[in-house]
Amino acid sequence: MKESPRWLVMLLGPIGCWIAFAWGFLEATVFFIIPDLLLSLTALFAFRKAWKQLGWMILGSILGGVGIYLWTLGAPRMARQLVDAVPFVTEEMWLTVQLSLSQHGASGLVMGPFSGIPYKVYAVESVEKIPLALFVLFSFPARLSRLAGSVLLFGGLGTLFKRKIEARPGLTLALWGLYWVGIYIWYWGNLWGES
């Protein structure tokens, strides 16, 4: 059997879990590339390992969200400025989150992941509307609902095309990269069009 490329061995091993944790934390605070990229790549090659990474990613994400929440409690203006400085966070996002949390309370967190609005915006805005315990409690389904979709979609593709993927990991990586470049061109293009 053909030996797996080094990058794939690292992705599917303990290093992949640490990257998932760190990416979840960073995306919940200052990073603007969604962690679905890592999960989707892992799911193409190893569906079960993607679920393990998902758990680490959610843990990192919630810890990052709690950090932003607590910082907002102590220094609301600085926390808002930090999150507002993250690329592609718009004023409309802030207004949408404020309205959602005012109307739906903590359950607004669960609706958020499908709006394209970063979790970090919810972390800042939740301070005035949701106690920390509820923020943490509702963060889990909020993060799981969207991230699990990536694992399921790409895990399904990985299962369907298993032999081709194992035979051509480099081509799989290239096609995966093209897919995400296309998604981001579309997403960022829409954000620029709205502003």
Contact map, one row per residue, 1 for C-alpha under 8 A:
111000000000000000000000000000000000000000000000000000000000000000000000000000000000000000000000000000000000000000000000000000000000000000000000000000000000000000000000000000000000000000000000000
111100000000000000000000000000000000000000000000000000000000000000000000000000000000000000000000000000000000000000000000000000000000000000000000000000000000000000000000000000000000000000000000000
111110000000000000000000000000000000000000000000000000000000000000000000000000000000000000000000000000000000000000000000000000000000000000000000000000000000000000000000000000000000000000000000000
011111011000000000000000000000000000000000000000000000000000000000000000000000000000000000000000000000000000000000000000000000000000000000000000000000000000000000000000000000000000000000000000000
001111111000000000000000000000000000000000000000000000000000000000000000000000000000000000000000000000000000000000000000000000000000000000000000000000000000000000000000100000000000000000000000000
000111111100000000000000000000000000000000000000000000000000000000000000000000000000000000000000000000000000000000000000000000000000000000000000000000000000000000000000000000000000000000000000000
000011111110000000000000000000000000000000000000000000000000000000000000000000000000000000000000000000000000000000000000000000000000000000000000000000000000000000000000000000000000000000000000000
000111111111000000000000000000000000000000000000000000000000000000000000000000000000000000000000000000000000000000000000000000000000000000000000000000000000000000000000000000000000000000000000000
000111111111100000000000000000000000000000000000000000000000000000000000000000000000000000000000000000000000000000000000000000000000000000000000000000000000000000000000000000000000000000000000000
000001111111111100000000000000000000000000000000000000000000000000000000000000000000000000000000000000000000000000000000000000000000000000000000000000000000000000000000000000000000000000000000000
000000111111111100000000000000000000000001000000000000000000000000000000000000000000000000000000000000000000000000000000000000000000000000000000000000000000000000000000000000000000000000000000000
000000011111111100000000000000000000000001000100100000000000000000000000000000000000000000000000000000000000000000000000000000000000000000000000000000000000000000000000000000000000000000000000000
000000001111111110000000000000000000000000000000000000000000000000000000000000000000000000000000000000000000000000000000000000000000000000000000000000000000000000000000000000000000000000000000000
000000000111111111000000000000000000000000000000000000000000000000000000000000000000000000000000000000000000000000000000000000000000000000000000000000000000000000000000000000000000000000000000000
000000000111111111100000000000000000000000000000000000000000000000000000000000000000000000000000000000000000000000000000000000000000000000000000000000000000000000000000000000000000000000000000000
000000000111111111110000000000000000000000000000000010000000000000000000000000000000000000000000000000000000000000000000000000000000000000000000000000000000000000000000000000000000000000000000000
000000000000111111111000000000000000000000000000000110011000000000000000000000000000000000000000000000000000000000000000000000000000000000000000000000000000000000000000000000000000000000000000000
000000000000011111111100000000000000000000000000000000010000000000000000000000000000000000000000000000000000000000000000000000000000000000000000000000000000000000000000000000000000000000000000000
000000000000001111111110000000000000000000000000000000000000000000000000000000000000000000000000000000000000000000000000000000000000000000000000000000000000000000000000000000000000000000000000000
000000000000000111111111000000000010011000000000000011011001000000000000000000000000000000000000000000000000000000000000000000000000000000000000000000000000000000000000000000000000000000000000000
000000000000000011111111100000000000000000000000000010011111100000000000000000000000000000000000000000000000000000000000000000000000000000000000000000000000000000000000000000000000000000000000000
000000000000000001111111110000000000000000000000000000001001000000000000000000000000000000000000000000000000000000000000000000000000000000000000000000000000000000000000000000000000000000000000000
000000000000000000111111111000000010000000000000000000001001100000000000000000000000000000000000000000000000000000000000000000000000000000000000000000000000000000000000000000000000000000000000000
000000000000000000011111111100000010000000000000000000011111110100000000000000000000000000000000000000000000000000000000000000000000000000000000000000000000000000000000000000000000000000000000000
000000000000000000001111111110000000000000000000000000001011111110000000000000000000000000000000000000000000000000000000000000000000000000000000000000000000000000000000000000000000000000000000000
000000000000000000000111111111100000000000000000000000000001100100000000000000000000000000000000000000000000000000000000000000000000000000000000000000000000000000000000000000000000000000000000000
000000000000000000000011111111111110000000000000000000000000100100000000000000000000000000000000000000000000000000000001000000000000000000000000000000000000000000000000000000000000000000000000000
000000000000000000000001111111100000000000000000000000000000110110000000000000000000000000000000000000000000000000000111000000000000000000000000000000000000000000000000000000000000000000000000000
000000000000000000000000111111100000000000000000000000000000000110010000000000000010000000000000000000000000000000000001000000000000000000000000000000000000000000000000000000000000000000000000000
000000000000000000000000011111110000000000000000000000000000000000000000000000000110010000000000000000000000000000000000000000000000000000000000000000000000000000000000000000000000000000000000000
000000000000000000000000011111111000000000000000000000000000000000000000000000000000010000000000000000000000000000000000000000000000000000000000000000000000000000000000000000000000000000000000000
000000000000000000000000001001111100000000000000000000000000000000000000000000000000011100000000000000000000000000000000000000000000000000000000000000000000000000000000000000000000000000000000000
000000000000000000000000001000111110000000000000000000000000000000000000000000000000000000000000000000000000000000000000000000000000000000000000000000000000000000000000000000000000000000000000000
000000000000000000000000001000011111100000000000000000000000000000000000000000000000000000000000000000000000000000000000000000000000000000000000000000000000000000000000000000000000000000000000000
000000000000000000010011001000001111111000000000000000001000000000000000000000000000000000000000000000000000000000000000000000000000000000000000001000000000000000000000000000000000000000000000000
000000000000000000000000000000000111111100000000000000000000000000000000000000000000000000000000000000000000000000000000000000000000000000000000001001000000000000000000000000000000000000000000000
000000000000000000000000000000000111111110000000000000000000000000000000000000000000000000000000000000000000000000000000000000000000000000000000000000000000000000000000000000000001000000000000000
000000000000000000010000000000000011111111000000000000000000000000000000000000000000000000000000000000000000000000000000000000000000000000000000000000000000000000000000000000000000000000000000000
000000000000000000010000000000000011111111100000010011000000000000000000000000000000000000000000000000000000000000000000000000000000000000000000001001100000000000000000000000000000000000000000000
000000000000000000000000000000000001111111110000010000000000000000000000000000000000000000000000000000000000000000000000000000000000000000000000000001101110000000000000000000000000000000000000000
000000000000000000000000000000000000111111111000000000000000000000000000000000000000000000000000000000000000000000000000000000000000000000000000000000000100000000000000000010010000000000000000000
000000000011000000000000000000000000011111111110110000000000000000000000000000000000000000000000000000000000000000000000000000000000000000000000000000000000000000000000000000000000000000000000000
000000000000000000000000000000000000001111111111110000000000000000000000000000000000000000000000000000000000000000000000000000000000000000000000000000110110010000000000000000000000000000000000000
000000000000000000000000000000000000000111111110000000000000000000000000000000000000000000000000000000000000000000000000000000000000000000000000000000000111111000001000000000000000000000000000000
000000000000000000000000000000000000000011111110000000000000000000000000000000000000000000000000000000000000000000000000000000000000000000000000000000000010010001001100000000000000000000000000000
000000000001000000000000000000000000000001111111110000000000000000000000000000000000000000000000000000000000000000000000000000000000000000000000000000000010010000000000000000000000000000000000000
000000000000000000000000000000000000000001111111111000000000000000000000000000000000000000000000000000000000000000000000000000000000000000000000000000100010011000000000000000000000000000000000000
000000000000000000000000000000000000000000100111111100000000000000000000000000000000000000000000000000000000000000000000000000000000000000000000000000000000000000000000000000000000000000000000000
000000000001000000000000000000000000000001100111111110000000000000000000000000000000000000000000000000000000000000000000000000000000000000000000000000000000000000000000000000000000000000000000000
000000000000000000000000000000000000001101100111111111000000000000000000000000000000000000000000000000000000000000000000000000000000000000000000000000100000000000000000000000000000000000000000000
000000000000000000000000000000000000000000000011111111100000000000000000000000000000000000000000000000000000000000000000000000000000000000000000000000100000000000000000000000000000000000000000000
000000000000000010000000000000000000000000000001111111110000000000000000000000000000000000000000000000000000000000000000000000000000000000000000000000000000000000000000000000000000000000000000000
000000000000000110011000000000000000001000000000111111111000000000000000000000000000000000000000000000000000000000000000000000000000000000000000000000000000000000000000000000000000000000000000000
000000000000000000010000000000000000001000000000011111111100000000000000000000000000000000000000000000000000000000000000000000000000000000000000001100000000000000000000000000000000000000000000000
000000000000000000000000000000000000000000000000001111111110000000000000000000000000000000000000000000000000000000000000000000000000000000000000000000000000000000000000000000000000000000000000000
000000000000000011011001000000000000000000000000000111111111000000000000000000000000000000000000000000000000000000000000000000000000000000000000000000000000000000000000000000000000000000000000000
000000000000000010011111100000000010000000000000000011111111100000000000000000000000000000000000000000000000000000000000000000000000000000000000000000000000000000000000000000000000000000000000000
000000000000000000001001000000000000000000000000000001111111110000000000000000000000000000000000000000000000000000000000000000000000000000010011000000000000000000000000000000000000000000000000000
000000000000000000001001100000000000000000000000000000111111111000000000000000000000000000000000000000000000000000000000000000000000000000000000000000000000000000000000000000000000000000000000000
000000000000000000011111110000000000000000000000000000011111111100000000000000000000000000000000000000000000000000000000000000000000000000000000000000000000000000000000000000000000000000000000000
000000000000000000001011111100000000000000000000000000001111111110000000000000000000000000000000000000000000000000000000000000000000000000000010000000000000000000000000000000000000000000000000000
000000000000000000000001100100000000000000000000000000000111111111000000000000000000000000000000000000000000000000000000000000000000000100110000000000000000000000000000000000000000000000000000000
000000000000000000000000100000000000000000000000000000000011111111100000000000000000000000000000000000000000000000000000000000000000000000000000000000000000000000000000000000000000000000000000000
000000000000000000000001111110000000000000000000000000000001111111110000000000000000000000000000000000000000000000000000000000000000000000000000000000000000000000000000000000000000000000000000000
000000000000000000000000100110000000000000000000000000000000111111111000000000000000000000000000000000000000000000000011001000000000000000000000000000000000000000000000000000000000000000000000000
000000000000000000000000000000000000000000000000000000000000011111111100000000000000000000000000000000000000000000000000001000000001000100000000000000000000000000000000000000000000000000000000000
000000000000000000000000000000000000000000000000000000000000001111111110000000000000000000000000000000000000000000000000000000000000000000000000000000000000000000000000000000000000000000000000000
000000000000000000000000000010000000000000000000000000000000000111111111000000100000000000000000000000000000000000000001001100000000000000000000000000000000000000000000000000000000000000000000000
000000000000000000000000000000000000000000000000000000000000000011111111100000000000000000000000000000000000000000000000001101100001000000000000000000000000000000000000000000000000000000000000000
000000000000000000000000000000000000000000000000000000000000000001111111110000000000000000000000000000000000000000000000000000000000000000000000000000000000000000000000000000000000000000000000000
000000000000000000000000000000000000000000000000000000000000000000111111111100100000000000000000000000000000000000000000000000000000000000000000000000000000000000000000000000000000000000000000000
000000000000000000000000000000000000000000000000000000000000000000011111111111110000000000000000000000000000000000000000000100100000000000000000000000000000000000000000000000000000000000000000000
000000000000000000000000000000000000000000000000000000000000000000001111111100000000000000000000000000000000000000000000000000100000000000000000000000000000000000000000000000000000000000000000000
000000000000000000000000000000000000000000000000000000000000000000000111111100000000000000000000000000000000000000000000000000000000000000000000000000000000000000000000000000000000000000000000000
000000000000000000000000000000000000000000000000000000000000000000000011111111100000000000000000000000000000000000000000000000000000000000000000000000000000000000000000000000000000000000000000000
000000000000000000000000000000000000000000000000000000000000000000000011111111110000000000000000000000000000000000000000000100000000000000000000000000000000000000000000000000000000000000000000000
000000000000000000000000000000000000000000000000000000000000000000000001001111111000000000000000000000000000000000000000000000000000000000000000000000000000000000000000000000000000000000000000000
000000000000000000000000000000000000000000000000000000000000000000000001001111111100000000000000000000000000000000000000000000000000000000000000000000000000000000000000000000000000000000000000000
000000000000000000000000000000000000000000000000000000000000000000010011001111111110000000000000000000000000000000000000000100000000000000000000000000000000000000000000000000000000000000000000000
000000000000000000000000000000000000000000000000000000000000000000000001000111111111000000000000000000000000000000000000000100000000000000000000000000000000000000000000000000000000000000000000000
000000000000000000000000000000000000000000000000000000000000000000000000000011111111100000000000000000000000000000000000000000000000000000000000000000000000000000000000000000000000000000000000000
000000000000000000000000000001000000000000000000000000000000000000000000000001111111110000000000000000000000000000000000000000000000000000000000000000000000000000000000000000000000000000000000000
000000000000000000000000000011000000000000000000000000000000000000000000000000111111110010000000000000000000000000000001100000000000000000000000000000000000000000000000000000000000000000000000000
000000000000000000000000000000000000000000000000000000000000000000000000000000011111111011000000000000000000000000000000000000000000000000000000000000000000000000000000000000000000000000000000000
000000000000000000000000000000000000000000000000000000000000000000000000000000001111111010000000000000000000000000000000000000000000000000000000000000000000000000000000000000000000000000000000000
000000000000000000000000000001110000000000000000000000000000000000000000000000000111111110000000000000000000000000000000000000000000000000000000000000000000000000000000000000000000000000000000000
000000000000000000000000000000010000000000000000000000000000000000000000000000000001111110000000000000000000000000000000000000000000000000000000000000000000000000000000000000000000000000000000000
000000000000000000000000000000010000000000000000000000000000000000000000000000000000011111000000000000000000000000000000000000000000000000000000000000000000000000000000000000000000000000010010000
000000000000000000000000000000000000000000000000000000000000000000000000000000000011111111101000000000000000000000001100000000000000000000000000000000000000000000000000000000000000000000000000000
000000000000000000000000000000000000000000000000000000000000000000000000000000000001000111111100000000000000000000000000000000000000000000000000000000000000000000000000000000000000000000000000000
000000000000000000000000000000000000000000000000000000000000000000000000000000000000000011111110000000000000000000000000000000000000000000000000000000000000000000000000000000000000000000000000000
000000000000000000000000000000000000000000000000000000000000000000000000000000000000000001111111000000000000000000000000000000000000000000000000000000000000000000000000000000000000000000000000000
000000000000000000000000000000000000000000000000000000000000000000000000000000000000000011111111100000000000000000001000100000000000000000000000000000000000000000000000000000000000000000000000000
000000000000000000000000000000000000000000000000000000000000000000000000000000000000000001111111110000000000000000000000100010000000000000000000000000000000000000000000000000000000000000000000000
000000000000000000000000000000000000000000000000000000000000000000000000000000000000000000111111111000000000000000000000000000000000000000000000000000000000000000000000000000000000000000000000000
000000000000000000000000000000000000000000000000000000000000000000000000000000000000000000011111111100000000000000000000000000000000000000000000000000000000000000000000000000000000000000000000000
000000000000000000000000000000000000000000000000000000000000000000000000000000000000000000001111111110000001000100000000110010000000000000000000000000000000000000000000000000000000000000000000000
000000000000000000000000000000000000000000000000000000000000000000000000000000000000000000000111111111000000000000000000000010000000000000000000000000000000000000000000000000000000000000000000000
000000000000000000000000000000000000000000000000000000000000000000000000000000000000000000000011111111100000000000000000000000000000000000000000000000000000000000000000000000000000000000000000000
000000000000000000000000000000000000000000000000000000000000000000000000000000000000000000000001111111111001000000000000000000000000000000000000000000000000000000000000000000000000000000000000000
000000000000000000000000000000000000000000000000000000000000000000000000000000000000000000000000111111111111100000000000000011001000000000000000000000000000000000000000000000000000000000000000000
000000000000000000000000000000000000000000000000000000000000000000000000000000000000000000000000011111111000000000000000000000001000000000000000000000000000000000000000000000000000000000000000000
000000000000000000000000000000000000000000000000000000000000000000000000000000000000000000000000001111111001000000000000000000000000000000000000000000000000000000000000000000000000000000000000000
000000000000000000000000000000000000000000000000000000000000000000000000000000000000000000000000000111111111000000000000000000000000000000000000000000000000000000000000000000000000000000000000000
000000000000000000000000000000000000000000000000000000000000000000000000000000000000000000000000000111111111100000000000000000001100000000000000000000000000000000000000000000000000000000000000000
000000000000000000000000000000000000000000000000000000000000000000000000000000000000000000000000000010011111110000000000000001000100011001000000000000000000000000000000000000000000000000000000000
000000000000000000000000000000000000000000000000000000000000000000000000000000000000000000000000000010011111111000000000000000000000000001000000000000000000000000000000000000000000000000000000000
000000000000000000000000000000000000000000000000000000000000000000000000000000000000000000000000100110111111111100000000000000000000000000000000000000000000000000000000000000000000000000000000000
000000000000000000000000000000000000000000000000000000000000000000000000000000000000000000000000000010001111111110000000010000000000001001100100000000000000000000000000000000000000000000000000000
000000000000000000000000000000000000000000000000000000000000000000000000000000000000000000000000000000000111111110000000000000000000000001101110100000000000000000000000000000000000000000000000000
000000000000000000000000000000000000000000000000000000000000000000000000000000000000000000000000000000000011111111100000000000000000000000000100000000000000000000000000000000000000000000000000000
000000000000000000000000000000000000000000000000000000000000000000000000000000000000000000000000100000000001111111111010010000000000000000000100000000000000000000000000000000000000000000000000000
000000000000000000000000000000000000000000000000000000000000000000000000000000000000000000000000000000000000111111111110000000000000000000000110110000000000000000000000000000000000000000000000000
000000000000000000000000000000000000000000000000000000000000000000000000000000000000000000000000000000000000001111111000000000000000000000000000010000000000000000000000000000000000000000000000000
000000000000000000000000000000000000000000000000000000000000000000000000000000000000000000000000000000000000001111111000000000000000000000000000000000000000000000000000000000000000000000000000000
000000000000000000000000000000000000000000000000000000000000000000000000000000000000000000000000000000000000000111111100000000000000000000000000000000000000000000000000000000000000000000000000000
000000000000000000000000000000000000000000000000000000000000000000000000000000000000000010001000000000000000000111111110100000000000000000000000000000000000000000000000000000000000000000000000000
000000000000000000000000000100000000000000000000000000000000000000000000000000000000000010000000000000000000000010011111110000000000000000000000000000000000000000000000000000000000000000000000000
000000000000000000000000000100000000000000000000000000000000000010000000000000000000000000000000000000000000000110001111111000000000000000000000000000000000000000000000000000000000000000000000000
000000000000000000000000001110000000000000000000000000000000000010010000000000000010000000000000000000000000000000000111111100000000000000000000000000000000000000000000000000000000000000000000000
000000000000000000000000000000000000000000000000000000000000000000000000000000000010000000001100100000000000000000001111111110000000000000000000000000000000000000000000000000000000000000000000000
000000000000000000000000000000000000000000000000000000000000000000000000000000000000000000000000100000000000100100000111111111000000000000000000000000000000000000000000000000000000000000000000000
000000000000000000000000000000000000000000000000000000000000000011011000000000000000000000000000000000000000000000000011111111100000001000000000000000000000000000000000000000000000000000000000000
000000000000000000000000000000000000000000000000000000000000000000011001000100110000000000000000000000000000000000000001111111100000000000000000000000000000000000000000000000000000000000000000000
000000000000000000000000000000000000000000000000000000000000000000000000000000000000000000000100110010000000000000000000111111111000000000000000000000000000000000000000000000000000000000000000000
000000000000000000000000000000000000000000000000000000000000000000001000000000000000000000000000000010000100000000000000011111111110001000000000000000000000000000000000000000000000000000000000000
000000000000000000000000000000000000000000000000000000000000000000001001100000000000000000000000000000000000000000000000001111111111000000000000000000000000000000000000000000000000000000000000000
000000000000000000000000000000000000000000000000000000000000000000000000000000000000000000000000000000000000000000000000000011111100000000000000000000000000000000000000000000000000000000000000000
000000000000000000000000000000000000000000000000000000000000000000000000000000000000000000000000000011001000000000000000000011111110000000000000000000000000000000000000000000000000000000000000000
000000000000000000000000000000000000000000000000000000000000000000000000000000000000000000000000000000001100000000000000000001111111011000000000000000000000000000000000000000000000000000000000000
000000000000000000000000000000000000000000000000000000000000000000000000000000000000000000000000000000000000000000000000000001101111111000000000000000000000000000000000000000000000000000000000000
000000000000000000000000000000000000000000000000000000000000000001001000000000000000000000000000000000000000000000000000000000100111111100000000000000000000000000000000000000000000000000000000000
000000000000000000000000000000000000000000000000000000000000000000000000000000000000000000000000000000000000000000000000000000000011111110000000000000000000000000000000000000000000000000000000000
000000000000000000000000000000000000000000000000000000000000000000000000000000000000000000000000000000000100000000000000000000000111111111000000000000000000000000000000000000000000000000000000000
000000000000000000000000000000000000000000000000000000000000000000000000000000000000000000000000000000000100100000000000001001000111111111100000000000000000000000000000000000000000000000000000000
000000000000000000000000000000000000000000000000000000000000010001000000000000000000000000000000000000000000000000000000000000000001111111110000000000000000000000000000000000000000000000000000000
000000000000000000000000000000000000000000000000000000000000000000000000000000000000000000000000000000000000000000000000000000000000111111111000000000000000000000000000000000000000000000000000000
000000000000000000000000000000000000000000000000000000000000000000000000000000000000000000000000000000000110110000000000000000000000011111111100000000000000000000000000000000000000000000000000000
000000000000000000000000000000000000000000000000000000000000010000000000000000000000000000000000000000000000110000000000000000000000001111111110000000000000000000000000000000000000000000000000000
000000000000000000000000000000000000000000000000000000000100010000000000000000000000000000000000000000000000000000000000000000000000000111111111000000000000000000000000000000000000000000000000000
000000000000000000000000000000000000000000000000000000000000000000000000000000000000000000000000000000000000010000000000000000000000000011111111100000000000000000000000000000000000000000000000000
000000000000000000000000000000000000000000000000000000000000000000000000000000000000000000000000000000000000111110000000000000000000000001111111110000000000000000000000000000000000000000000000000
000000000000000000000000000000000000000000000000000000000100100000000000000000000000000000000000000000000000010010000000000000000000000000111111111000000000000000000000000000000000000000000000000
000000000000000000000000000000000000000000000000000000000100000000000000000000000000000000000000000000000000000000000000000000000000000000011111111100000000000000000000000000000000000000000000000
000000000000000000000000000000000000000000000000000000000000000000000000000000000000000000000000000000000000010010000000000000000000000000001111111110000000000000000000000000000000000000000000000
000000000000000000000000000000000000000000000000000000000000000000000000000000000000000000000000000000000000000011000000000000000000000000000111111111000000000000000000000000000000000000000000000
000000000000000000000000000000000011001000000000000001000000000000000000000000000000000000000000000000000000000000000000000000000000000000000011111111100000000000000000000000000000000000000000000
000000000000000000000000000000000000000000000000000001000000000000000000000000000000000000000000000000000000000000000000000000000000000000000001111111110000000000000000000000000000000000000000000
000000000000000000000000000000000000000000000000000000000000000000000000000000000000000000000000000000000000000000000000000000000000000000000000111111111000000000000000000000000000000000000000000
000000000000000000000000000000000001001100000000000000000000000000000000000000000000000000000000000000000000000000000000000000000000000000000000011111111110000000000000000000000000000000000000000
000000000000000000000000000000000000001100100010011000000000000000000000000000000000000000000000000000000000000000000000000000000000000000000000001111111110000000000000000000000000000000000000000
000000000000000000000000000000000000000000100000000000000000000000000000000000000000000000000000000000000000000000000000000000000000000000000000000111111111000000000000000000000000000000000000000
000000000000000000000000000000000000000100000000000000000000000000000000000000000000000000000000000000000000000000000000000000000000000000000000000011111111100000000000000000000000000000000000000
000000000000000000000000000000000000000110110000000000000000000000000000000000000000000000000000000000000000000000000000000000000000000000000000000001111111110000000000000000000000000000000000000
000000000000000000000000000000000000000100111110000000000000000000000000000000000000000000000000000000000000000000000000000000000000000000000000000001111111111000000000000000000000000000000000000
000000000000000000000000000000000000000000010000000000000000000000000000000000000000000000000000000000000000000000000000000000000000000000000000000000011111111100000000000000000000000000000000000
000000000000000000000000000000000000000000010000000000000000000000000000000000000000000000000000000000000000000000000000000000000000000000000000000000001111111111000000000000000000000000000000000
000000000000000000000000000000000000000000111110000000000000000000000000000000000000000000000000000000000000000000000000000000000000000000000000000000000111111111001000000000000000000000000000000
000000000000000000000000000000000000000000010010000000000000000000000000000000000000000000000000000000000000000000000000000000000000000000000000000000000011111111000000000000000000000000000000000
000000000000000000000000000000000000000000000000000000000000000000000000000000000000000000000000000000000000000000000000000000000000000000000000000000000001111111000000000000000000000000000000000
000000000000000000000000000000000000000000000000000000000000000000000000000000000000000000000000000000000000000000000000000000000000000000000000000000000000111111111000000000000000000000000000000
000000000000000000000000000000000000000000001000000000000000000000000000000000000000000000000000000000000000000000000000000000000000000000000000000000000000111111111100000000000000000000000000000
000000000000000000000000000000000000000000000000000000000000000000000000000000000000000000000000000000000000000000000000000000000000000000000000000000000000000011111110000000000000000000000000000
000000000000000000000000000000000000000000000000000000000000000000000000000000000000000000000000000000000000000000000000000000000000000000000000000000000000000011111111000000000000000000000000000
000000000000000000000000000000000000000000011000000000000000000000000000000000000000000000000000000000000000000000000000000000000000000000000000000000000000010011111111101100000000000000000000000
000000000000000000000000000000000000000000001000000000000000000000000000000000000000000000000000000000000000000000000000000000000000000000000000000000000000000001111111100000000000000000000000000
000000000000000000000000000000000000000000000000000000000000000000000000000000000000000000000000000000000000000000000000000000000000000000000000000000000000000000111111100000000000000000000000000
000000000000000000000000000000000000000000000000000000000000000000000000000000000000000000000000000000000000000000000000000000000000000000000000000000000000000000011111111100000000000000000000000
000010000000000000000000000000000000000000000000000000000000000000000000000000000000000000000000000000000000000000000000000000000000000000000000000000000000000000001111111110000000000000000000000
000000000000000000000000000000000000000000000000000000000000000000000000000000000000000000000000000000000000000000000000000000000000000000000000000000000000000000000001111111000000000000000000000
000000000000000000000000000000000000000000000000000000000000000000000000000000000000000000000000000000000000000000000000000000000000000000000000000000000000000000001001111111100000000000000000000
000000000000000000000000000000000000000000000000000000000000000000000000000000000000000000000000000000000000000000000000000000000000000000000000000000000000000000001001111111110000000000000000000
000000000000000000000000000000000000000010000000000000000000000000000000000000000000000000000000000000000000000000000000000000000000000000000000000000000000000000000000111111111000000000000000000
000000000000000000000000000000000000000000000000000000000000000000000000000000000000000000000000000000000000000000000000000000000000000000000000000000000000000000000000011111111100000000000000000
000000000000000000000000000000000000000000000000000000000000000000000000000000000000000000000000000000000000000000000000000000000000000000000000000000000000000000000000001111111110000000000000000
000000000000000000000000000000000000000010000000000000000000000000000000000000000000000000000000000000000000000000000000000000000000000000000000000000000000000000000000000111111111000000000000000
000000000000000000000000000000000000000000000000000000000000000000000000000000000000000000000000000000000000000000000000000000000000000000000000000000000000000000000000000011111111100000000000000
000000000000000000000000000000000000000000000000000000000000000000000000000000000000000000000000000000000000000000000000000000000000000000000000000000000000000000000000000001111111110000000000000
000000000000000000000000000000000000000000000000000000000000000000000000000000000000000000000000000000000000000000000000000000000000000000000000000000000000000000000000000000111111111000000000000
000000000000000000000000000000000000100000000000000000000000000000000000000000000000000000000000000000000000000000000000000000000000000000000000000000000000000000000000000000011111111100000000000
000000000000000000000000000000000000000000000000000000000000000000000000000000000000000000000000000000000000000000000000000000000000000000000000000000000000000000000000000000001111111110000000000
000000000000000000000000000000000000000000000000000000000000000000000000000000000000000000000000000000000000000000000000000000000000000000000000000000000000000000000000000000000111111111000000000
000000000000000000000000000000000000000000000000000000000000000000000000000000000000000000000000000000000000000000000000000000000000000000000000000000000000000000000000000000000011111111100000000
000000000000000000000000000000000000000000000000000000000000000000000000000000000000000000000000000000000000000000000000000000000000000000000000000000000000000000000000000000000001111111111000000
000000000000000000000000000000000000000000000000000000000000000000000000000000000000000000000000000000000000000000000000000000000000000000000000000000000000000000000000000000000000111111111000000
000000000000000000000000000000000000000000000000000000000000000000000000000000000000000000000000000000000000000000000000000000000000000000000000000000000000000000000000000000000000011111111100000
000000000000000000000000000000000000000000000000000000000000000000000000000000000000000000000000000000000000000000000000000000000000000000000000000000000000000000000000000000000000001111111110000
000000000000000000000000000000000000000000000000000000000000000000000000000000000000000100000000000000000000000000000000000000000000000000000000000000000000000000000000000000000000000111111111000
000000000000000000000000000000000000000000000000000000000000000000000000000000000000000000000000000000000000000000000000000000000000000000000000000000000000000000000000000000000000000111111111100
000000000000000000000000000000000000000000000000000000000000000000000000000000000000000000000000000000000000000000000000000000000000000000000000000000000000000000000000000000000000000001111111110
000000000000000000000000000000000000000000000000000000000000000000000000000000000000000100000000000000000000000000000000000000000000000000000000000000000000000000000000000000000000000000111111111
000000000000000000000000000000000000000000000000000000000000000000000000000000000000000000000000000000000000000000000000000000000000000000000000000000000000000000000000000000000000000000011111111
000000000000000000000000000000000000000000000000000000000000000000000000000000000000000000000000000000000000000000000000000000000000000000000000000000000000000000000000000000000000000000001111111
000000000000000000000000000000000000000000000000000000000000000000000000000000000000000000000000000000000000000000000000000000000000000000000000000000000000000000000000000000000000000000000111111
000000000000000000000000000000000000000000000000000000000000000000000000000000000000000000000000000000000000000000000000000000000000000000000000000000000000000000000000000000000000000000000011111
